[in-house]
Amino acid sequence: MTKVVNYLSEAFEELRSNVTWPEWAEVQRLTIVVAVFSVLLAMATWGIDEFFAKSIAGFFNWLKA
């Protein structure tokens, strides 16, 4: 248990002293960029899914005819 506590205290010290944290404005800007691209990727995935679903349904309807 002592090793775990020692590891955690050293990790927090490392975060406090050696990590360069971005400015709050940069964090907000990058969060917006990630959110926008996530929505765009989700919409593109949905669009491709709809296209293939309709294509496959159309193909099977064509086979039935």
C-alpha positions in Angstrom: 0.0 0.0 0.0 2.9 2.3 0.7 4.1 1.9 -3.0 0.7 3.0 -4.3 0.5 6.1 -2.0 4.1 7.0 -3.0 3.3 6.5 -6.7 0.2 8.7 -6.5 2.0 11.5 -4.6 4.8 11.5 -7.1 2.3 11.5 -10.0 0.5 14.6 -8.5 3.8 16.3 -8.0 4.8 15.6 -11.6 1.5 17.1 -12.7 1.9 20.2 -10.6 5.6 21.0 -11.4 6.5 19.6 -14.9 3.3 19.7 -16.9 2.6 22.7 -19.0 -1.2 23.3 -18.9 -2.9 25.3 -21.7 -4.6 28.6 -21.1 -8.3 28.5 -20.4 -9.2 30.3 -23.7 -7.3 27.6 -25.6 -9.1 24.8 -23.7 -12.5 26.4 -24.6 -11.5 26.8 -28.2 -10.3 23.3 -28.6 -13.3 21.9 -26.8 -15.6 23.6 -29.3 -13.5 22.3 -32.2 -13.7 18.7 -30.9 -17.5 19.1 -30.3 -18.1 20.4 -33.9 -16.0 17.7 -35.5 -17.7 15.0 -33.4 -21.1 16.2 -34.5 -19.9 16.4 -38.2 -18.5 12.8 -37.9 -21.7 11.6 -36.4 -23.8 13.1 -39.1 -21.5 11.7 -41.8 -21.7 8.3 -40.3 -25.5 8.6 -40.1 -25.7 9.7 -43.7 -23.5 6.8 -44.9 -25.6 4.4 -42.8 -28.9 5.7 -44.3 -27.4 5.5 -47.9 -26.4 1.9 -47.5 -29.7 0.9 -45.7 -31.7 2.4 -48.6 -29.4 0.9 -51.2 -29.7 -2.6 -49.7 -33.5 -2.2 -49.3 -33.8 -1.1 -52.9 -31.7 -4.0 -54.1 -33.8 -6.6 -52.2 -37.0 -4.9 -53.5 -35.5 -5.1 -57.0 -34.9 -8.8 -56.5 -38.5 -9.4 -55.3 -39.9 -7.8 -58.4 
